[in-house]
Amino acid sequence: MAKFSGVYVAIITPFTEEYQVDYKKLEEHVDWLIKEGVHGIIPAGSVGEYASLTPEERAKVIETVIVAANGRVPVVVGTGAPSTDQAAGWARHAKAAGAAGIMALPPINYNPTEAEIFAHYEALSEVGIPIIAYNNPHDYKVDLTPDLLKKLSAIENVVAVKEFSGDIRRVHDILAKTDLEVMIGVDDLAMEGPIAGATGWIAGFPNVFPREGVRIFELASQGRVQEALELYRPSLPLYHYDAKPQLVQAIKYSMELAGRPVGPTRPPRMPLPESELQKIKEAFEQAVSVKVN
């Protein structure tokens, strides 16, 4: 049975207009997502703007999310950091705070050797917490291919992979070559992923439409493709933004359109031009045309 099954929302970090973390709004967002039916929460990922947080803010964000979740759903913590030692430190913090697991990027600052990638995940495994390896070859130099994941799967606590390459064929190859759980990592494969055998989805736009995202994933997992398509196709223009560099701005703007504003993004993420906001608004209006009661 999969340890991290279902829809895990990689949550935004709310900011005030002065770019201060709004911890109260963060608590409210976690509570709302859980009440809307999501299966797990992931703070301190790319969508959470982890790289723009101070260490003190990041620690408090993680702790706030875990307390707000209050054991109702698992919390998996992003550990992305410039060094293995720092990433392992965030893994230790996550474990001490009560997280169910970590979502761990490979080394991110340069193009590492396979041996260095392996050693990085071994160091994280020594913390003694389940690891979802995070494959994002678009934003980082490392591609955790199915063959490389086969080797990493021998590490004790590496139990799953967030597959963000955008190539649905990867799901089949990973399942054939490893015993890892596959969590689809791009929103615009949220239906195709579970059809191919992914047991989880680490999601971005379900920050905005959690109930609909859960329904799409569940229908696809049950093979009810036509029903899933009725929700999925209208959502795709918005979901496509999940694989773009401006995904955080797009998600936060969509939340504003949905009546759940969570403030700006921190620099270096800048506000989007009006022309791009208009495109997002049109995609949002199409997505909101289908709702799950």
C-alpha positions as CSV (number, residue, x, y, z in Angstrom):
1,M,0.0,0.0,0.0
2,A,1.4,3.4,-1.0
3,K,2.6,5.6,1.9
4,F,1.9,8.9,0.2
5,S,-1.2,8.3,-1.9
6,G,-3.6,10.8,-3.1
7,V,-3.3,14.6,-3.6
8,Y,-0.6,16.4,-1.7
9,V,-0.8,20.1,-2.1
10,A,2.5,22.0,-2.4
11,I,1.3,25.0,-0.5
12,I,1.9,28.7,-1.1
13,T,3.4,30.9,1.6
14,P,1.1,33.8,2.3
15,F,2.8,37.2,2.6
16,T,1.5,40.6,3.7
17,E,1.8,43.5,1.3
18,E,5.1,44.3,3.2
19,Y,6.4,40.8,2.3
20,Q,6.1,39.5,5.8
21,V,5.0,35.9,6.3
22,D,1.3,35.8,7.2
23,Y,1.3,32.9,9.6
24,K,-2.4,33.3,10.5
25,K,-3.4,33.1,6.9
26,L,-1.1,30.1,6.5
27,E,-2.9,28.3,9.3
28,E,-6.3,29.1,7.7
29,H,-5.1,27.9,4.3
30,V,-4.0,24.6,5.7
31,D,-7.2,24.1,7.6
32,W,-9.3,24.9,4.5
33,L,-7.4,22.6,2.2
34,I,-7.8,19.7,4.7
35,K,-11.6,20.4,5.0
36,E,-11.8,20.4,1.2
37,G,-10.5,16.9,1.1
38,V,-6.8,16.9,0.2
39,H,-4.7,14.0,1.3
40,G,-1.5,15.7,2.4
41,I,0.3,19.1,2.7
42,I,3.8,20.0,1.5
43,P,5.3,23.2,2.9
44,A,8.7,24.7,1.9
45,G,8.7,23.6,-1.7
46,S,9.2,25.7,-4.8
47,V,5.5,26.9,-4.7
48,G,6.1,27.9,-1.1
49,E,9.0,30.1,-2.2
50,Y,11.4,28.4,0.2
51,A,14.5,30.0,-1.3
52,S,13.2,33.5,-0.4
53,L,12.5,32.6,3.3
54,T,15.0,33.2,6.1
55,P,16.0,30.1,8.0
56,E,13.9,31.4,11.0
57,E,10.8,32.0,8.7
58,R,11.2,28.7,7.0
59,A,11.3,26.8,10.3
60,K,8.3,28.6,11.6
61,V,6.4,28.0,8.3
62,I,7.0,24.3,8.6
63,E,6.1,24.2,12.3
64,T,3.0,26.2,11.7
65,V,1.8,23.9,9.0
66,I,2.4,20.8,11.1
67,V,0.5,22.3,14.0
68,A,-2.4,23.4,11.8
69,A,-2.7,20.0,10.2
70,N,-2.9,18.5,13.7
71,G,-2.5,14.9,12.4
72,R,-5.5,15.1,10.1
73,V,-3.3,14.6,7.0
74,P,0.4,13.8,6.6
75,V,2.8,16.8,6.2
76,V,5.8,16.3,3.9
77,V,8.5,19.0,4.1
78,G,10.6,20.3,1.3
79,T,14.3,20.2,2.1
80,G,15.8,22.0,-0.9
81,A,19.1,23.7,0.1
82,P,22.5,24.6,-1.4
83,S,24.4,21.9,0.5
84,T,23.8,18.4,1.6
85,D,24.5,19.4,5.2
86,Q,21.8,22.1,5.0
87,A,19.3,19.8,3.4
88,A,20.0,17.1,6.1
89,G,19.4,19.8,8.7
90,W,16.0,20.6,7.3
91,A,15.3,16.8,7.3
92,R,16.2,16.6,11.0
93,H,14.0,19.7,11.7
94,A,11.1,18.1,9.8
95,K,11.4,14.8,11.7
96,A,11.6,16.6,15.1
97,A,8.6,18.8,14.2
98,G,6.5,15.7,13.4
99,A,6.5,15.5,9.6
100,A,5.6,12.3,7.9
101,G,8.4,12.6,5.3
102,I,10.5,14.9,3.2
103,M,10.5,15.9,-0.4
104,A,14.1,16.1,-1.4
105,L,15.8,17.6,-4.4
106,P,19.2,16.3,-5.5
107,P,22.2,18.7,-5.3
108,I,21.0,21.9,-6.9
109,N,24.0,24.2,-7.3
110,Y,25.9,22.5,-10.0
111,N,25.9,19.4,-12.2
112,P,26.9,16.6,-9.7
113,T,28.2,13.2,-10.5
114,E,26.0,10.1,-10.0
115,A,28.2,9.2,-6.9
116,E,27.5,12.6,-5.4
117,I,23.8,12.3,-6.0
118,F,23.8,8.9,-4.3
119,A,25.8,10.2,-1.4
120,H,23.4,13.2,-1.0
121,Y,20.4,10.9,-0.6
122,E,22.3,8.5,1.6
123,A,23.0,11.4,4.0
124,L,19.3,12.3,4.0
125,S,18.3,8.7,4.6
126,E,20.5,8.6,7.7
127,V,18.1,11.1,9.3
128,G,15.6,8.3,9.4
129,I,12.6,9.8,7.7
130,P,10.8,8.7,4.5
131,I,12.0,10.5,1.4
132,I,10.2,11.5,-1.8
133,A,13.0,12.2,-4.3
134,Y,12.1,15.3,-6.3
135,N,13.0,15.1,-10.0
136,N,12.8,18.5,-11.7
137,P,15.2,18.6,-14.7
138,H,13.6,21.8,-16.0
139,D,14.8,24.0,-13.1
140,Y,17.9,22.0,-12.0
141,K,20.8,20.3,-13.7
142,V,20.0,16.8,-12.4
143,D,17.6,14.4,-14.1
144,L,16.6,11.5,-11.9
145,T,16.1,9.1,-14.8
146,P,14.4,5.7,-14.2
147,D,17.8,4.0,-14.3
148,L,19.2,6.4,-11.7
149,L,16.1,6.0,-9.6
150,K,16.6,2.2,-9.7
151,K,19.9,2.8,-7.9
152,L,18.6,5.3,-5.5
153,S,15.7,3.0,-4.6
154,A,18.3,0.8,-2.9
155,I,18.7,3.5,-0.2
156,E,16.6,2.6,2.8
157,N,14.4,5.6,3.2
158,V,13.9,6.6,-0.4
159,V,10.3,5.4,-0.9
160,A,8.8,7.6,-3.7
161,V,9.6,10.1,-6.4
162,K,7.9,13.3,-7.4
163,E,8.1,13.0,-11.3
164,F,8.2,16.5,-12.8
165,S,9.8,15.8,-16.1
166,G,6.5,16.1,-17.9
167,D,7.1,12.8,-19.8
168,I,4.3,10.4,-18.9
169,R,6.4,7.5,-20.2
170,R,8.6,8.0,-17.2
171,V,5.8,6.7,-14.9
172,H,5.7,3.4,-16.7
173,D,9.5,3.0,-16.7
174,I,9.9,3.9,-13.0
175,L,7.3,1.4,-12.0
176,A,8.9,-1.2,-14.1
177,K,12.4,-0.7,-12.8
178,T,11.9,0.3,-9.2
179,D,9.6,-0.4,-6.2
180,L,9.1,3.4,-5.7
181,E,5.8,5.1,-5.4
182,V,5.3,7.6,-8.2
183,M,3.7,10.9,-7.4
184,I,3.0,12.9,-10.6
185,G,4.6,16.4,-10.2
186,V,3.0,18.5,-13.0
187,D,-0.6,19.5,-12.8
188,D,-1.2,19.0,-16.5
189,L,-0.6,15.2,-16.1
190,A,-3.0,14.9,-13.1
191,M,-5.3,12.6,-15.0
192,E,-2.7,10.8,-17.1
193,G,-0.5,10.1,-14.1
194,P,-2.9,7.9,-12.1
195,I,-4.0,6.1,-15.3
196,A,-0.4,5.2,-15.8
197,G,0.0,4.0,-12.3
198,A,1.0,7.0,-10.2
199,T,-0.5,6.7,-6.7
200,G,0.0,10.3,-5.8
201,W,0.0,13.8,-7.2
202,I,2.0,16.7,-5.7
203,A,-0.2,19.5,-6.8
204,G,0.1,23.3,-7.4
205,F,-3.3,24.6,-8.5
206,P,-5.3,22.6,-6.0
207,N,-4.2,25.5,-3.7
208,V,-7.0,27.2,-5.6
209,F,-9.4,24.3,-6.5
210,P,-8.6,21.5,-4.0
211,R,-12.0,19.7,-4.2
212,E,-11.9,19.6,-8.0
213,G,-8.3,18.4,-8.0
214,V,-9.0,15.6,-5.6
215,R,-12.0,14.5,-7.7
216,I,-10.0,14.5,-10.9
217,F,-7.3,12.3,-9.4
218,E,-9.7,9.9,-7.7
219,L,-11.8,9.4,-10.9
220,A,-8.7,8.8,-13.0
221,S,-7.4,6.4,-10.4
222,Q,-10.6,4.5,-10.6
223,G,-10.5,4.4,-14.4
224,R,-13.5,6.6,-14.8
225,V,-11.8,8.6,-17.6
226,Q,-14.8,10.3,-19.1
227,E,-16.0,11.7,-15.8
228,A,-12.5,12.9,-15.0
229,L,-12.2,14.6,-18.4
230,E,-15.3,16.7,-17.7
231,L,-13.4,18.3,-14.9
232,Y,-9.9,18.0,-16.2
233,R,-10.1,19.5,-19.7
234,P,-11.6,22.9,-18.6
235,S,-8.8,23.1,-16.0
236,L,-5.9,22.4,-18.3
237,P,-5.2,25.9,-19.6
238,L,-4.7,26.9,-15.9
239,Y,-2.9,23.7,-15.0
240,H,-0.4,24.3,-17.8
241,Y,1.0,27.2,-15.8
242,D,2.2,24.7,-13.2
243,A,5.1,23.8,-15.5
244,K,6.1,27.4,-16.2
245,P,8.7,29.5,-14.2
246,Q,5.9,31.9,-13.2
247,L,3.8,29.2,-11.6
248,V,3.8,30.8,-8.1
249,Q,2.5,34.2,-9.4
250,A,-0.1,32.3,-11.4
251,I,-1.3,30.3,-8.4
252,K,-1.4,33.4,-6.1
253,Y,-3.2,35.5,-8.7
254,S,-5.8,32.6,-9.2
255,M,-6.3,32.5,-5.4
256,E,-7.0,36.2,-5.5
257,L,-9.5,35.7,-8.3
258,A,-11.1,32.9,-6.2
259,G,-11.6,35.3,-3.3
260,R,-8.8,33.8,-1.2
261,P,-5.9,36.4,-1.5
262,V,-2.6,35.4,-0.1
263,G,-0.5,38.4,-0.9
264,P,2.4,38.9,-3.4
265,T,5.4,36.8,-4.3
266,R,8.7,37.8,-2.9
267,P,11.5,39.1,-5.2
268,P,13.1,37.9,-7.3
269,R,9.6,36.8,-8.3
270,M,8.0,40.0,-9.7
271,P,4.4,40.8,-10.4
272,L,3.3,39.6,-13.8
273,P,2.5,42.0,-16.6
274,E,-1.2,42.8,-17.2
275,S,-1.2,40.9,-20.5
276,E,-0.2,37.7,-18.7
277,L,-2.7,38.3,-15.9
278,Q,-5.4,38.5,-18.4
279,K,-4.5,35.1,-19.9
280,I,-4.5,33.6,-16.4
281,K,-7.8,35.2,-15.7
282,E,-9.3,33.7,-18.8
283,A,-7.9,30.3,-17.9
284,F,-9.3,30.7,-14.3
285,E,-12.7,31.5,-15.6
286,Q,-12.8,28.4,-17.7
287,A,-11.6,26.2,-14.8
288,V,-14.2,27.7,-12.4
289,S,-17.0,26.9,-14.9
290,V,-17.0,23.3,-13.5
291,K,-17.3,22.8,-9.8
292,V,-17.6,19.8,-7.5
293,N,-20.2,20.1,-4.8
